[in-house]
Amino acid sequence: MTSQAELVVDARCGTGESPVWSIAEQALYWVDIPGRALHRWSADGHAQWASEEMPACIAPRADLPGAWIAGMESGLFSIAPQADGRLTATRLAEVAHARPGMRFNDGRCDRQGRFWAGTMLLDMAAGARVGRLYRHDKGADAPKLQLDDLIVPNGLAFSPDGRTMYLSDSHPSVQTVWALDYDTATGTPSRRRVFVDMNPLPGRPDGAAIDADGCYWICGNDAGLVHRFTPDGRLDRSLAVPVKKPAMCAFGGPKLDTLFVTSIRPGGDLSDQPLAGGLFALRPGTQGLPEPAFGS
C-alpha cells in the first residue's frame, strides 16, 4: 500500500465528478460539470466529449452498451459519445426543480440498477435547502422524490449487500454523512441517522465509494484528503492528494484496487496546487466493487 497519489491526467476540470470504472473497456469515465464534458481515460490515452448541458453524475446503461444515464441541468438524459467529439443526449425525464438555477449533483445506481441522484442550487453560497434526492427506475416516466430539505446532496453509496445507503450534505453549514436502511426489493430508504459528523474533521464530505470490506471512502473537500470510514463510522485512515479540493473517488483498474480521485480547479492563484482539476490514483491496499449499471 502507498499513500502517494499519482497524477493520471492533468485534466484541469472545473469540477471533476462522478468517476466510474468500466470493466468491459478497462477505462475510467468522469464528467467536468462546468466544463460541460464527459472524459475517458484508459491505457490508450485520454479523450473527452462536449455536452450542451452540464453533466453532473453518470451511470452505465445495461441495455445500451456505450451509453450512460446522466443527471444534468433540466433532467435525466441518455448520453453517448460520438466520433465528432460531442455527446448525443436524449431526455429520459424532466425534473421540476424547486426553483430556477438548479442542476443535478451527485448520483449513482443502487445494487439493483436503480439510479439515484440529488439536485442543488447552483448558488451554493445561498445555503438554500431546496436540494432534493430522487430515485429513477427503469421504464419510469419520471424520477420519484425520496428526500428533500437538503442543500448539497452528495456522498451517495451503497453497502456491498445493498442494504445500507449513505448520503451526505457537503454544505459548510451541514457537513454530515447519514446512513439509511435500504429495502432492496422496493428501493425505499428509512431510519436515517448520522453516520459521520464531519464538522470536527478536516474537509467537507464530497463524493464517495464503497470498498469490498464495506468501508466508506469519501473525499474531504478543502482538505486535500480522502477518508476511509469503517461500517461503524470509525475513521480508519486518510490519504492525501496534491490538491485542496478532491471531489469524488472510485475504484478501478484490472483488480479494482486503484482508487481514482477527481478534483476541482477553482479560480484564483493556483501556484500552490497547479494540478487542481486533475485525475489522480492511489493504491489503498483494498479492492472496490463493480459499479452497477442502470436497469441491470
C-alpha positions as CSV (number, residue, x, y, z in Angstrom):
1,M,0.0,0.0,0.0
2,T,1.2,3.5,-0.7
3,S,-0.5,6.8,0.1
4,Q,1.4,8.6,-2.6
5,A,-1.0,10.0,-5.2
6,E,-0.1,9.7,-8.8
7,L,-1.3,12.1,-11.5
8,V,-3.2,10.2,-14.2
9,V,-4.5,13.1,-16.3
10,D,-3.8,16.8,-15.9
11,A,-7.4,17.4,-17.0
12,R,-7.9,20.8,-15.4
13,C,-11.6,20.2,-14.8
14,G,-13.6,23.0,-13.3
15,T,-15.4,20.3,-11.2
16,G,-14.3,16.8,-12.0
17,E,-17.1,14.4,-10.7
18,S,-18.7,11.0,-11.0
19,P,-15.8,8.8,-11.9
20,V,-17.0,5.3,-13.0
21,W,-14.7,2.4,-13.9
22,S,-15.8,0.4,-17.0
23,I,-14.7,-3.2,-16.5
24,A,-15.6,-4.1,-20.1
25,E,-13.4,-1.3,-21.5
26,Q,-10.8,-1.1,-18.7
27,A,-11.3,2.6,-18.7
28,L,-12.4,5.3,-16.3
29,Y,-15.1,7.8,-17.3
30,W,-15.9,11.0,-15.4
31,V,-17.5,14.4,-16.0
32,D,-16.5,18.1,-15.8
33,I,-19.6,19.8,-14.6
34,P,-19.0,23.5,-15.6
35,G,-16.8,22.3,-18.5
36,R,-19.8,20.5,-19.9
37,A,-17.7,17.4,-20.8
38,L,-17.5,13.7,-20.5
39,H,-14.0,12.4,-20.1
40,R,-12.5,8.9,-20.6
41,W,-9.1,7.6,-19.6
42,S,-7.5,4.2,-20.4
43,A,-4.0,2.9,-21.1
44,D,-4.6,4.1,-24.7
45,G,-4.9,7.7,-23.6
46,H,-7.4,10.4,-22.7
47,A,-10.5,11.6,-24.6
48,Q,-13.4,13.9,-24.0
49,W,-16.7,14.8,-25.5
50,A,-18.7,18.1,-25.3
51,S,-22.2,18.4,-23.8
52,E,-24.8,21.0,-24.3
53,E,-26.0,20.9,-20.7
54,M,-23.8,20.4,-17.6
55,P,-23.5,16.7,-16.8
56,A,-23.1,16.1,-13.1
57,C,-23.5,12.3,-12.5
58,I,-23.4,9.3,-14.7
59,A,-24.0,5.5,-14.6
60,P,-23.7,3.0,-17.5
61,R,-26.8,1.7,-19.1
62,A,-27.3,-2.1,-19.1
63,D,-29.5,-2.1,-22.2
64,L,-27.3,0.2,-24.4
65,P,-23.6,-0.6,-24.3
66,G,-21.6,2.6,-24.6
67,A,-24.5,4.8,-23.4
68,W,-24.9,6.4,-20.0
69,I,-27.7,7.7,-17.9
70,A,-26.8,11.2,-16.7
71,G,-28.2,13.8,-14.3
72,M,-27.8,17.2,-15.9
73,E,-29.4,20.6,-15.6
74,S,-33.0,20.1,-16.8
75,G,-33.4,16.4,-16.1
76,L,-32.2,12.9,-16.7
77,F,-30.7,12.0,-20.1
78,S,-29.3,9.1,-22.0
79,I,-25.9,10.2,-23.4
80,A,-23.5,8.6,-25.8
81,P,-20.0,9.7,-27.1
82,Q,-19.8,10.3,-30.8
83,A,-16.8,10.3,-33.2
84,D,-17.1,14.1,-33.8
85,G,-16.2,14.8,-30.2
86,R,-19.7,15.6,-29.0
87,L,-22.3,13.7,-26.9
88,T,-25.8,12.8,-28.2
89,A,-28.3,13.4,-25.4
90,T,-31.8,12.0,-25.3
91,R,-34.0,13.2,-22.5
92,L,-35.4,10.4,-20.3
93,A,-37.2,12.5,-17.8
94,E,-37.7,16.2,-16.9
95,V,-37.4,17.3,-13.3
96,A,-39.4,20.1,-11.8
97,H,-36.8,21.9,-9.7
98,A,-37.7,23.7,-6.5
99,R,-36.6,27.0,-8.0
100,P,-34.7,28.3,-11.1
101,G,-30.9,27.9,-11.2
102,M,-30.7,24.3,-10.1
103,R,-29.0,21.2,-11.5
104,F,-28.3,17.6,-10.6
105,N,-25.2,16.9,-8.5
106,D,-24.0,13.6,-7.1
107,G,-25.6,10.3,-8.2
108,R,-25.2,6.6,-8.9
109,C,-27.1,3.3,-9.1
110,D,-28.0,1.1,-6.3
111,R,-27.1,-2.6,-6.4
112,Q,-30.3,-3.4,-8.2
113,G,-29.7,-0.9,-11.0
114,R,-32.0,2.0,-9.9
115,F,-30.5,5.4,-10.5
116,W,-30.2,7.8,-7.5
117,A,-29.3,11.5,-7.9
118,G,-29.6,14.7,-5.9
119,T,-30.3,18.3,-7.0
120,M,-28.8,21.5,-5.7
121,L,-29.0,25.3,-6.3
122,L,-26.1,26.5,-8.4
123,D,-25.5,29.3,-6.0
124,M,-24.2,27.1,-3.2
125,A,-23.3,30.1,-1.0
126,A,-27.0,30.9,-0.7
127,G,-27.4,27.8,1.6
128,A,-30.9,27.3,0.4
129,R,-32.5,24.0,1.5
130,V,-34.0,23.3,-1.9
131,G,-32.0,20.2,-2.7
132,R,-33.8,17.0,-3.3
133,L,-32.9,13.3,-3.7
134,Y,-34.6,11.3,-6.4
135,R,-34.8,7.7,-7.5
136,H,-35.3,6.7,-11.1
137,D,-36.4,3.2,-12.1
138,K,-36.0,1.6,-15.5
139,G,-39.1,2.3,-17.6
140,A,-40.5,5.0,-15.3
141,D,-41.8,8.3,-16.8
142,A,-40.2,10.4,-14.1
143,P,-37.9,10.1,-11.1
144,K,-39.5,9.7,-7.7
145,L,-38.8,12.2,-5.0
146,Q,-37.4,10.5,-1.9
147,L,-35.8,13.1,0.4
148,D,-35.8,16.9,0.5
149,D,-34.6,19.7,2.8
150,L,-31.0,19.3,1.5
151,I,-28.5,21.9,0.4
152,V,-25.8,20.0,-1.5
153,P,-26.7,16.3,-1.6
154,N,-23.6,14.3,-2.1
155,G,-21.7,11.1,-1.0
156,L,-24.2,8.6,-2.3
157,A,-23.0,5.0,-1.9
158,F,-24.5,1.5,-1.1
159,S,-23.1,-1.2,1.1
160,P,-21.9,-4.4,-0.5
161,D,-25.1,-6.2,0.3
162,G,-27.1,-3.1,-0.8
163,R,-29.0,-2.9,2.5
164,T,-27.4,0.4,3.7
165,M,-27.5,3.6,1.7
166,Y,-25.1,6.5,2.5
167,L,-25.8,10.2,1.8
168,S,-24.0,13.4,2.7
169,D,-24.6,17.1,2.6
170,S,-21.4,18.9,1.8
171,H,-22.6,22.4,2.5
172,P,-20.4,24.1,5.2
173,S,-23.4,24.6,7.4
174,V,-24.1,20.8,7.4
175,Q,-21.0,18.6,6.7
176,T,-22.8,15.4,7.7
177,V,-22.9,11.9,6.4
178,W,-26.0,9.8,7.1
179,A,-26.7,6.1,6.9
180,L,-30.1,4.8,6.0
181,D,-31.6,1.3,6.0
182,Y,-32.4,0.3,2.4
183,D,-35.1,-2.0,1.2
184,T,-33.5,-3.6,-1.8
185,A,-36.9,-5.0,-3.1
186,T,-38.7,-1.7,-3.2
187,G,-35.8,0.8,-3.3
188,T,-37.0,2.6,-0.2
189,P,-34.7,4.2,2.4
190,S,-35.7,4.5,6.0
191,R,-34.3,5.1,9.5
192,R,-31.9,7.9,8.6
193,R,-29.3,8.5,11.2
194,V,-25.9,10.3,11.5
195,F,-23.1,8.1,10.3
196,V,-20.3,10.6,10.5
197,D,-20.3,14.3,11.7
198,M,-17.5,15.7,9.6
199,N,-17.6,19.2,11.2
200,P,-14.7,18.4,13.6
201,L,-12.8,16.5,10.8
202,P,-10.7,18.0,8.0
203,G,-12.6,18.6,4.8
204,R,-16.2,18.8,3.8
205,P,-17.9,15.5,2.7
206,D,-18.0,15.2,-1.1
207,G,-18.2,12.2,-3.4
208,A,-17.8,8.7,-2.1
209,A,-17.1,5.0,-2.9
210,I,-17.5,1.7,-1.0
211,D,-14.8,-1.0,-0.9
212,A,-15.2,-4.8,-0.7
213,D,-14.9,-4.6,3.1
214,G,-17.9,-2.4,3.3
215,C,-15.8,0.7,4.3
216,Y,-16.9,4.1,3.1
217,W,-14.4,6.3,1.3
218,I,-15.2,10.0,1.0
219,C,-13.3,13.0,-0.4
220,G,-12.5,15.6,2.2
221,N,-13.1,18.7,0.0
222,D,-10.9,21.7,1.0
223,A,-8.5,19.4,3.0
224,G,-6.8,17.5,0.2
225,L,-7.7,14.2,1.8
226,V,-9.7,11.0,1.1
227,H,-11.0,9.5,4.3
228,R,-12.0,5.8,4.9
229,F,-14.6,5.1,7.5
230,T,-15.4,1.6,8.8
231,P,-19.1,0.4,8.7
232,D,-19.5,1.5,12.3
233,G,-18.4,5.1,11.4
234,R,-14.8,5.0,12.7
235,L,-12.2,7.0,10.8
236,D,-9.8,4.3,9.7
237,R,-7.3,6.3,7.6
238,S,-6.8,9.4,5.5
239,L,-4.9,9.6,2.2
240,A,-3.5,12.8,0.8
241,V,-3.8,14.1,-2.8
242,P,-1.8,17.1,-4.0
243,V,-4.9,19.4,-4.5
244,K,-7.2,21.1,-2.0
245,K,-10.5,20.0,-3.5
246,P,-10.8,16.3,-4.2
247,A,-14.3,15.8,-5.4
248,M,-15.2,12.1,-5.8
249,C,-13.4,8.7,-5.7
250,A,-14.0,5.4,-7.5
251,F,-12.2,2.0,-7.5
252,G,-10.9,0.8,-10.8
253,G,-8.0,-1.0,-12.6
254,P,-7.8,-4.6,-13.6
255,K,-8.2,-5.8,-10.0
256,L,-10.4,-2.9,-8.8
257,D,-7.6,-2.0,-6.4
258,T,-6.8,1.5,-7.6
259,L,-8.6,4.4,-6.1
260,F,-9.2,7.1,-8.7
261,V,-9.9,10.6,-7.4
262,T,-11.3,13.5,-9.4
263,S,-10.8,17.1,-8.3
264,I,-11.9,20.7,-8.7
265,R,-9.9,23.6,-10.2
266,P,-11.1,26.8,-8.5
267,G,-10.4,30.3,-9.8
268,G,-7.6,32.5,-8.4
269,D,-4.0,31.8,-7.6
270,L,-3.1,28.1,-8.1
271,S,0.6,28.3,-7.5
272,D,0.3,26.0,-4.5
273,Q,-1.8,23.4,-6.4
274,P,-1.0,23.6,-10.1
275,L,-2.6,20.2,-10.7
276,A,-6.0,21.2,-9.4
277,G,-8.7,19.7,-11.6
278,G,-6.6,16.7,-12.4
279,L,-7.4,12.9,-12.1
280,F,-5.3,11.1,-9.5
281,A,-4.7,7.4,-8.5
282,L,-4.0,5.9,-5.1
283,R,-3.1,2.4,-4.1
284,P,-5.0,2.0,-0.8
285,G,-4.4,-1.7,-0.3
286,T,-8.0,-2.7,-0.7
287,Q,-10.4,-3.5,-3.5
288,G,-13.6,-2.0,-4.7
289,L,-16.8,-3.4,-6.2
290,P,-18.1,-3.3,-9.8
291,E,-20.4,-0.3,-10.4
292,P,-24.0,-1.4,-11.1
293,A,-25.5,-0.4,-14.5
294,F,-28.8,1.3,-14.8
295,G,-31.6,-1.1,-15.5
296,S,-29.5,-4.2,-14.6
